């Protein structure tokens, strides 16, 4: 039985991915800052562990408790929507600590075991903001674009040891808690000079033509984990797939 460790399983994509792999008979290590046993079905194949990807000691404890890991899914993330000039640098750093440095730290903790066994898969979950330029998402986009480049390079160096690195790029899901884990108010992030500009953008967010479901992302992760080719990117959701098709020249 193979073991998958997934970060950020308290809701959304991470939670649905944990459910999917449990149904498929995997040993699932579901991690979140404050483990909640009610979120996932009781199973001898499920292990809930506390994990804060911004703290090295928390990462070390979780990886040690998990034992050998065949697949790492870096899903934990936080978002921020608003004008960049109104976004405090302290929050920009907070976004990067989770979305960028947290992913890198998890990789550093897990890669040695995979390298020694000469097998394993790292799946880094980014976003469709990496597929096209989107407004009011500059800091978030930067944090995810960094992981796109990081994973592409990682795929080359880990491939030498039989370890694969993949990207899953979810689209927009109105039900996901994109802007949670932040103390900032949208009124602060969209000050009056930006109000007229932001209004139609937020209206489009409220009624998107295409969206992504949590099951779309779980399916993309499943596909990426089992893909033995050199393919790097796996868009997830109808909107992400459409954006990826439009930017096929960079893929």
ChimeraX attribute file (.defattr): number of C-alpha atoms within 10 A of each C-alpha:
attribute: neighborCount
match mode: 1-to-1
recipient: residues
	/A:1	8
	/A:2	12
	/A:3	21
	/A:4	25
	/A:5	27
	/A:6	22
	/A:7	27
	/A:8	23
	/A:9	26
	/A:10	21
	/A:11	15
	/A:12	20
	/A:13	24
	/A:14	26
	/A:15	23
	/A:16	21
	/A:17	27
	/A:18	27
	/A:19	21
	/A:20	18
	/A:21	19
	/A:22	20
	/A:23	12
	/A:24	9
	/A:25	12
	/A:26	17
	/A:27	22
	/A:28	26
	/A:29	25
	/A:30	26
	/A:31	27
	/A:32	21
	/A:33	16
	/A:34	12
	/A:35	16
	/A:36	14
	/A:37	12
	/A:38	7
	/A:39	12
	/A:40	17
	/A:41	11
	/A:42	10
	/A:43	10
	/A:44	9
	/A:45	14
	/A:46	20
	/A:47	17
	/A:48	19
	/A:49	21
	/A:50	17
	/A:51	24
	/A:52	19
	/A:53	29
	/A:54	19
	/A:55	13
	/A:56	14
	/A:57	11
	/A:58	16
	/A:59	21
	/A:60	17
	/A:61	13
	/A:62	20
	/A:63	18
	/A:64	13
	/A:65	12
	/A:66	19
	/A:67	12
	/A:68	16
	/A:69	22
	/A:70	22
	/A:71	23
	/A:72	24
	/A:73	26
	/A:74	25
	/A:75	23
	/A:76	26
	/A:77	25
	/A:78	20
	/A:79	22
	/A:80	25
	/A:81	20
	/A:82	22
	/A:83	21
	/A:84	18
	/A:85	11
	/A:86	13
	/A:87	18
	/A:88	13
	/A:89	12
	/A:90	8
	/A:91	16
	/A:92	18
	/A:93	15
	/A:94	18
	/A:95	24
	/A:96	22
	/A:97	20
	/A:98	22
	/A:99	28
	/A:100	25
	/A:101	19
	/A:102	22
	/A:103	25
	/A:104	18
	/A:105	18
	/A:106	21
	/A:107	19
	/A:108	12
	/A:109	15
	/A:110	22
	/A:111	21
	/A:112	11
	/A:113	16
	/A:114	22
	/A:115	16
	/A:116	11
	/A:117	14
	/A:118	16
	/A:119	18
	/A:120	24
	/A:121	25
	/A:122	28
	/A:123	25
	/A:124	27
	/A:125	29
	/A:126	27
	/A:127	21
	/A:128	24
	/A:129	22
	/A:130	23
	/A:131	23
	/A:132	13
	/A:133	11
	/A:134	12
	/A:135	15
	/A:136	20
	/A:137	16
	/A:138	19
	/A:139	22
	/A:140	24
	/A:141	22
	/A:142	18
	/A:143	24
	/A:144	24
	/A:145	19
	/A:146	16
	/A:147	22
	/A:148	24
	/A:149	10
	/A:150	16
	/A:151	24
	/A:152	15
	/A:153	12
	/A:154	18
	/A:155	21
	/A:156	14
	/A:157	14
	/A:158	20
	/A:159	15
	/A:160	11
	/A:161	15
	/A:162	16
	/A:163	23
	/A:164	29
	/A:165	27
	/A:166	25
	/A:167	27
	/A:168	28
	/A:169	27
	/A:170	29
	/A:171	28
	/A:172	22
	/A:173	19
	/A:174	14
	/A:175	11
	/A:176	14
	/A:177	12
	/A:178	16
	/A:179	15
	/A:180	12
	/A:181	13
	/A:182	13
	/A:183	8
	/A:184	15
	/A:185	12
	/A:186	13
	/A:187	11
	/A:188	13
	/A:189	19
	/A:190	22
	/A:191	14
	/A:192	11
	/A:193	9
	/A:194	14
	/A:195	12
	/A:196	10
	/A:197	13
	/A:198	17
	/A:199	12
	/A:200	11
	/A:201	13
	/A:202	13
	/A:203	10
	/A:204	10
	/A:205	14
	/A:206	10
	/A:207	10
	/A:208	13
	/A:209	9
	/A:210	14
	/A:211	19
	/A:212	20
	/A:213	20
	/A:214	21
	/A:215	18
	/A:216	20
	/A:217	25
	/A:218	24
	/A:219	18
	/A:220	22
	/A:221	28
	/A:222	17
	/A:223	13
	/A:224	23
	/A:225	22
	/A:226	10
	/A:227	14
	/A:228	10
	/A:229	8
	/A:230	12
	/A:231	14
	/A:232	18
	/A:233	22
	/A:234	22
	/A:235	26
	/A:236	29
	/A:237	24
	/A:238	18
	/A:239	20
	/A:240	25
	/A:241	20
	/A:242	16
	/A:243	17
	/A:244	22
	/A:245	14
	/A:246	12
	/A:247	12
	/A:248	10
	/A:249	7
	/A:250	8
	/A:251	11
